[in-house]
Amino acid sequence: MKTKSLSPVGSLHPILFFAVVYIVALLFSIFICSALFYSCNTSSAEISESHPLPIEKSVSTFSELAVK
Protein backbone atom coordinates (compact mmCIF):
# COMPACT_ATOMS: atom_id res chain seq x y z
CA MET A 1 0.00 0.00 0.00
CA LYS A 2 1.14 3.47 -0.84
CA THR A 3 0.86 5.96 1.99
CA LYS A 4 2.56 8.77 0.11
CA SER A 5 -0.06 11.42 -0.71
CA LEU A 6 1.72 14.77 -0.90
CA SER A 7 0.15 17.33 -3.15
CA PRO A 8 2.20 20.15 -4.68
CA VAL A 9 0.04 22.82 -3.02
CA GLY A 10 0.38 21.15 0.36
CA SER A 11 4.15 21.15 0.14
CA LEU A 12 4.12 24.85 -0.82
CA HIS A 13 1.89 25.76 2.10
CA PRO A 14 4.63 27.29 4.31
CA ILE A 15 6.00 29.33 1.40
CA LEU A 16 2.55 30.57 0.40
CA PHE A 17 1.73 31.39 4.03
CA PHE A 18 4.84 33.52 4.51
CA ALA A 19 4.31 35.19 1.13
CA VAL A 20 0.78 36.22 2.15
CA VAL A 21 1.99 37.42 5.55
CA TYR A 22 4.73 39.45 3.83
CA ILE A 23 2.24 41.07 1.42
CA VAL A 24 -0.19 41.95 4.23
CA ALA A 25 2.63 43.43 6.32
CA LEU A 26 3.83 45.42 3.31
CA LEU A 27 0.36 46.86 2.68
CA PHE A 28 -0.08 47.80 6.34
CA SER A 29 3.35 49.43 6.49
CA ILE A 30 2.61 51.48 3.36
CA PHE A 31 -0.69 52.60 4.89
CA ILE A 32 0.88 53.51 8.25
CA CYS A 33 3.86 55.29 6.71
CA SER A 34 1.69 57.32 4.34
CA ALA A 35 -0.63 58.28 7.21
CA LEU A 36 2.36 59.45 9.26
CA PHE A 37 3.82 61.31 6.28
CA TYR A 38 0.60 63.18 5.54
CA SER A 39 0.03 63.99 9.21
CA CYS A 40 3.53 65.45 9.56
CA ASN A 41 3.36 67.48 6.34
CA THR A 42 0.02 69.19 6.83
CA SER A 43 -0.09 72.94 6.55
CA SER A 44 -1.27 74.70 9.66
CA ALA A 45 -4.65 76.35 9.42
CA GLU A 46 -4.58 80.12 9.32
CA ILE A 47 -6.25 81.81 12.25
CA SER A 48 -8.89 84.18 11.00
CA GLU A 49 -10.46 87.07 12.83
CA SER A 50 -12.66 85.91 15.63
CA HIS A 51 -16.27 86.93 15.20
CA PRO A 52 -18.36 87.26 18.34
CA LEU A 53 -21.11 84.71 18.63
CA PRO A 54 -24.65 86.04 18.64
CA ILE A 55 -26.34 86.15 22.02
CA GLU A 56 -28.99 83.49 22.28
CA LYS A 57 -32.36 84.19 23.81
CA SER A 58 -32.96 82.51 27.11
CA VAL A 59 -35.55 79.78 26.98
CA SER A 60 -38.36 80.24 29.44
CA THR A 61 -38.71 77.49 31.97
CA PHE A 62 -41.84 75.59 32.92
CA SER A 63 -42.38 77.66 36.09
CA GLU A 64 -42.35 80.94 34.08
CA LEU A 65 -44.92 79.50 31.68
CA ALA A 66 -47.16 78.41 34.54
CA VAL A 67 -47.18 81.93 36.03
CA LYS A 68 -48.22 83.51 32.73
C-alpha positions in Angstrom: 0.0 0.0 0.0 1.1 3.5 -0.8 0.9 6.0 2.0 2.6 8.8 0.1 -0.1 11.4 -0.7 1.7 14.8 -0.9 0.1 17.3 -3.2 2.2 20.1 -4.7 0.0 22.8 -3.0 0.4 21.2 0.4 4.2 21.1 0.1 4.1 24.8 -0.8 1.9 25.8 2.1 4.6 27.3 4.3 6.0 29.3 1.4 2.5 30.6 0.4 1.7 31.4 4.0 4.8 33.5 4.5 4.3 35.2 1.1 0.8 36.2 2.1 2.0 37.4 5.6 4.7 39.5 3.8 2.2 41.1 1.4 -0.2 41.9 4.2 2.6 43.4 6.3 3.8 45.4 3.3 0.4 46.9 2.7 -0.1 47.8 6.3 3.4 49.4 6.5 2.6 51.5 3.4 -0.7 52.6 4.9 0.9 53.5 8.2 3.9 55.3 6.7 1.7 57.3 4.3 -0.6 58.3 7.2 2.4 59.4 9.3 3.8 61.3 6.3 0.6 63.2 5.5 0.0 64.0 9.2 3.5 65.4 9.6 3.4 67.5 6.3 0.0 69.2 6.8 -0.1 72.9 6.5 -1.3 74.7 9.7 -4.6 76.4 9.4 -4.6 80.1 9.3 -6.2 81.8 12.3 -8.9 84.2 11.0 -10.5 87.1 12.8 -12.7 85.9 15.6 -16.3 86.9 15.2 -18.4 87.3 18.3 -21.1 84.7 18.6 -24.7 86.0 18.6 -26.3 86.1 22.0 -29.0 83.5 22.3 -32.4 84.2 23.8 -33.0 82.5 27.1 -35.5 79.8 27.0 -38.4 80.2 29.4 -38.7 77.5 32.0 -41.8 75.6 32.9 -42.4 77.7 36.1 -42.4 80.9 34.1 -44.9 79.5 31.7 -47.2 78.4 34.5 -47.2 81.9 36.0 -48.2 83.5 32.7 
